[in-house]
Amino acid sequence: MKMTADRSLTALVASILLLSAFFQISDARALEQVYAAFEKDGKPTLMYRPKSTPRFNQKYDLTVGILPVQDRRVMNFYWYKDDLFEEPIPLGLSDILYNELRSSQLFKNVKRVNAPLPSNSDNTALQAYKEEHGVDMLISADLVAFNMLREKAGKLTTGVQTGAVVAAPTRVMIDIAMFAQLIHLESGTLIWADLVERRGQAFALMGVLAPEEVGSLTRQTLSFVFGDLKMLLSAGGKIMVKR
């Protein structure tokens, strides 16, 4: 009986060690696996088709200019790498911002503007900027977070009957945060400004997600971020009208 128990204990320890070697992936090992998978399967895209609903009533019978999204992050997307998508991240988000606002119908017209606001943003400078670029309002957005994080969602467990060791899944999180503001150029009024942030998450049984799973989770999280942004712009419009 003692020999049987010893053998069971030995088998259990061996199982734990085996799982530790293959399933308890360190961050460095996970990093290598993520990059290898992206090299093999290809980089996913950030782009998606904006949702057709909800449709917003036009809040601003004006033309809004969209400035390129500025990258203000202090961390790369995952560890020291930032090139896991087809598009450079700030460029991709600039395109999404334009597409989302154009399809939202919140503004009469939406156009891209690449020229930054003048450093001396007095009324005269803002009026000159308005006339030069043919816009009445301007939206600027700073990307402050766009990161993938990983953490264990539990501990190793053993089956009650079989004694088999089951590795805990890994929680993969996509954090996105963006500070945006809307300016009325003729009056120099800051109409709206807010921080919009979301976290998307999924569980990876083998420690890492496949590239397209990362892409799908990222696009879903982005759609929530820009959905929140449109809702806030819509609410800001109502507040402005009531005043």
Secondary structure by P-SEA (a helix, b strand, c coil): caaaaaaaaaaaaaaaaaaaacccccaaaaaaaaaaaaaacccccccccccccccccccccbbbbbccccccccccccccccccccccaaaaaaaaaaaaaaacccccbbbbbcccccccccaaaaaaaaaaacccbbbbbbbcccbbbbbbcccbbbbccccbbbbbbbbbbbbbbbbbbccccccccccbbbbbbbbbbbbbccccccaaaaaaaaaaaaaaaaaaaaaaaaaaaaaaaac
